[in-house]
């Protein structure tokens, strides 16, 4: 696969693409929804709640953490995850600006 050449795009376009990746898999959407419902979570709880294998859940958690939408703290042998509220708010602002663009009154099709 070739390079993505992200430098050809604006910072905002790159940020939107990064945040949109979080919603690119239904497991990540389910994880985010569950974290909003209970505000904190241990990885094992997610395995039970979502019904996927622990390594699969861990990969999705790693991706969400890398994207900055969740954060985790180590408590003994477990990691508790929650929504990173500051980054979530920033993501909403950027996505709202992008999604709130109006379509022209007439289209070509």
C-alpha beads as a LAMMPS data file, in Angstrom:
LAMMPS data file: protein, C-alpha beads

109 atoms
108 bonds

1 atom types
1 bond types

-500.0 500.0 xlo xhi
-500.0 500.0 ylo yhi
-500.0 500.0 zlo zhi

Masses

1 110.0

Atoms # bond

1 1 1 0.000 0.000 0.000
2 1 1 1.337 3.453 -0.859
3 1 1 1.953 6.395 1.422
4 1 1 -1.087 8.445 2.395
5 1 1 0.633 11.778 1.644
6 1 1 -1.169 13.495 4.514
7 1 1 1.025 16.573 4.052
8 1 1 -1.026 17.398 0.946
9 1 1 -4.075 18.040 3.128
10 1 1 -4.891 20.715 5.691
11 1 1 -4.495 20.095 9.414
12 1 1 -8.280 20.142 9.760
13 1 1 -8.733 17.553 6.995
14 1 1 -6.165 15.297 8.650
15 1 1 -7.784 15.723 12.074
16 1 1 -11.244 14.905 10.725
17 1 1 -9.879 11.780 9.027
18 1 1 -8.189 10.655 12.251
19 1 1 -11.311 11.183 14.341
20 1 1 -13.511 9.516 11.723
21 1 1 -11.344 6.415 11.993
22 1 1 -12.714 5.911 15.506
23 1 1 -16.159 5.330 14.011
24 1 1 -14.865 3.064 11.245
25 1 1 -15.591 -0.143 13.156
26 1 1 -18.776 -1.022 15.048
27 1 1 -16.765 -2.480 17.949
28 1 1 -15.151 0.919 18.579
29 1 1 -18.563 2.583 18.433
30 1 1 -19.891 0.024 20.950
31 1 1 -16.889 0.582 23.233
32 1 1 -17.391 4.354 23.165
33 1 1 -21.119 3.983 23.851
34 1 1 -20.435 1.671 26.784
35 1 1 -17.826 4.033 28.233
36 1 1 -20.322 6.893 28.034
37 1 1 -22.946 4.786 29.808
38 1 1 -20.795 3.837 32.791
39 1 1 -18.051 6.530 32.669
40 1 1 -15.243 4.065 33.540
41 1 1 -14.587 0.500 32.579
42 1 1 -12.195 -2.394 32.996
43 1 1 -11.200 -4.243 29.821
44 1 1 -12.734 -7.511 31.089
45 1 1 -16.115 -5.815 31.449
46 1 1 -15.970 -4.797 27.817
47 1 1 -15.265 -8.367 26.735
48 1 1 -18.423 -9.492 28.522
49 1 1 -20.546 -6.522 27.419
50 1 1 -19.531 -6.457 23.734
51 1 1 -18.966 -10.176 23.250
52 1 1 -15.632 -10.074 21.440
53 1 1 -12.391 -11.751 22.437
54 1 1 -10.140 -9.928 24.900
55 1 1 -7.305 -9.442 22.367
56 1 1 -9.793 -7.920 19.901
57 1 1 -11.160 -5.536 22.538
58 1 1 -7.593 -4.627 23.525
59 1 1 -6.729 -3.750 19.919
60 1 1 -9.771 -1.483 19.623
61 1 1 -8.989 0.145 22.981
62 1 1 -5.415 0.718 21.829
63 1 1 -6.673 2.378 18.644
64 1 1 -9.150 4.600 20.522
65 1 1 -6.421 5.589 22.967
66 1 1 -4.029 6.311 20.095
67 1 1 -6.709 8.510 18.512
68 1 1 -6.977 10.362 21.834
69 1 1 -10.660 9.702 22.441
70 1 1 -10.151 7.553 25.536
71 1 1 -7.599 7.428 28.315
72 1 1 -6.662 4.642 30.669
73 1 1 -5.222 4.301 34.128
74 1 1 -3.579 1.215 35.601
75 1 1 -5.252 -0.119 38.749
76 1 1 -3.432 -3.217 39.947
77 1 1 -3.492 -5.728 37.113
78 1 1 -6.352 -3.978 35.294
79 1 1 -6.581 -0.877 33.166
80 1 1 -9.630 1.331 33.624
81 1 1 -10.681 3.312 30.565
82 1 1 -12.835 6.404 30.218
83 1 1 -13.648 9.010 27.583
84 1 1 -11.028 11.757 27.309
85 1 1 -13.515 14.598 27.695
86 1 1 -11.192 17.350 26.442
87 1 1 -10.327 15.490 23.244
88 1 1 -13.946 14.360 22.772
89 1 1 -15.088 17.996 22.937
90 1 1 -12.419 19.040 20.417
91 1 1 -13.410 16.201 18.102
92 1 1 -17.070 17.263 18.277
93 1 1 -16.185 20.864 17.379
94 1 1 -14.162 19.842 14.348
95 1 1 -16.654 17.239 13.169
96 1 1 -19.588 19.615 13.683
97 1 1 -17.890 22.243 11.516
98 1 1 -17.323 19.641 8.804
99 1 1 -20.744 17.977 9.006
100 1 1 -22.667 21.243 9.227
101 1 1 -21.748 22.299 5.703
102 1 1 -24.828 23.008 3.624
103 1 1 -25.488 21.324 0.317
104 1 1 -26.149 23.566 -2.669
105 1 1 -29.814 24.048 -3.530
106 1 1 -29.404 22.198 -6.797
107 1 1 -27.081 19.335 -7.453
108 1 1 -25.727 17.933 -10.673
109 1 1 -27.614 14.658 -10.403

Bonds

1 1 1 2
2 1 2 3
3 1 3 4
4 1 4 5
5 1 5 6
6 1 6 7
7 1 7 8
8 1 8 9
9 1 9 10
10 1 10 11
11 1 11 12
12 1 12 13
13 1 13 14
14 1 14 15
15 1 15 16
16 1 16 17
17 1 17 18
18 1 18 19
19 1 19 20
20 1 20 21
21 1 21 22
22 1 22 23
23 1 23 24
24 1 24 25
25 1 25 26
26 1 26 27
27 1 27 28
28 1 28 29
29 1 29 30
30 1 30 31
31 1 31 32
32 1 32 33
33 1 33 34
34 1 34 35
35 1 35 36
36 1 36 37
37 1 37 38
38 1 38 39
39 1 39 40
40 1 40 41
41 1 41 42
42 1 42 43
43 1 43 44
44 1 44 45
45 1 45 46
46 1 46 47
47 1 47 48
48 1 48 49
49 1 49 50
50 1 50 51
51 1 51 52
52 1 52 53
53 1 53 54
54 1 54 55
55 1 55 56
56 1 56 57
57 1 57 58
58 1 58 59
59 1 59 60
60 1 60 61
61 1 61 62
62 1 62 63
63 1 63 64
64 1 64 65
65 1 65 66
66 1 66 67
67 1 67 68
68 1 68 69
69 1 69 70
70 1 70 71
71 1 71 72
72 1 72 73
73 1 73 74
74 1 74 75
75 1 75 76
76 1 76 77
77 1 77 78
78 1 78 79
79 1 79 80
80 1 80 81
81 1 81 82
82 1 82 83
83 1 83 84
84 1 84 85
85 1 85 86
86 1 86 87
87 1 87 88
88 1 88 89
89 1 89 90
90 1 90 91
91 1 91 92
92 1 92 93
93 1 93 94
94 1 94 95
95 1 95 96
96 1 96 97
97 1 97 98
98 1 98 99
99 1 99 100
100 1 100 101
101 1 101 102
102 1 102 103
103 1 103 104
104 1 104 105
105 1 105 106
106 1 106 107
107 1 107 108
108 1 108 109
